[in-house]
């Protein structure tokens, strides 16, 4: 194979109560990346848009992943990566995760698929470490695997693919301000009360069970985050209003997507999700907050091949 173009989906990490351990992939938003074999060894990068992002491989999320992979395999060719971002950096929709996961997938293909999916997640985590200072896997795992994933442990890496209830649909609104994951992590409390931890892990277990049992009521009851959301919601314009509007419109639950500022809601069925997205829009419409929105199915495939030759 000389060249491959892929779609690398956006992801919603945390999924309310499951900070740093759960995420899911989104069908309607993502990056496009093309990988070419080139005669000169090493990695070259071209940013097709968002040219303010570094194109020096050592400083680029996709670049560090690709460099680590060729360092391991020492191919007798180089790789040129063209990146067309469909996800705003700093949006909370897994922008760095899409670049990192996409790079891991695309480079692996040109190398002849020597690495397993779990190894790809490990390489992609290097990109997350560059972007946020922490090698979290809750975006790159669903980006690569698709659907919902649970990262039980990052060391050793243990990723579990969770089932996607058939009707589960997502609404996303992205107020066009940038929140850097590093900053959104720095404001979090470093310790918590045991009683709050008990409530939180009850909800995480409930959410996982709800996905397995396709129990939308249980999913709704479990989408409560008493630890991270109350702190980070301060960074998001009109978060409380947005959440109330979304729940009134029939969503199962609503929380911050990744480290924000995007806000997501899960609904039973695309029709309800479309109503919920409209309710989100109403809160921001006419206010001084530019935004973009998506109503989407859950992406079940993860990174996908658009064409290759
Ligand atoms: N779990 C990470 C965080 C995701 O919330 O900081 C960042 O996209």
Boltz pocket constraint, residues with backbone or C-beta under 6 A from the ligand:
constraints:
  - pocket:
      binder: B
      contacts: [[A, 13], [A, 14], [A, 19], [A, 20], [A, 21], [A, 92], [A, 94], [A, 136], [A, 138], [A, 139], [A, 181], [A, 184], [A, 185], [A, 257], [A, 258], [A, 259]]
      max_distance: 6.0
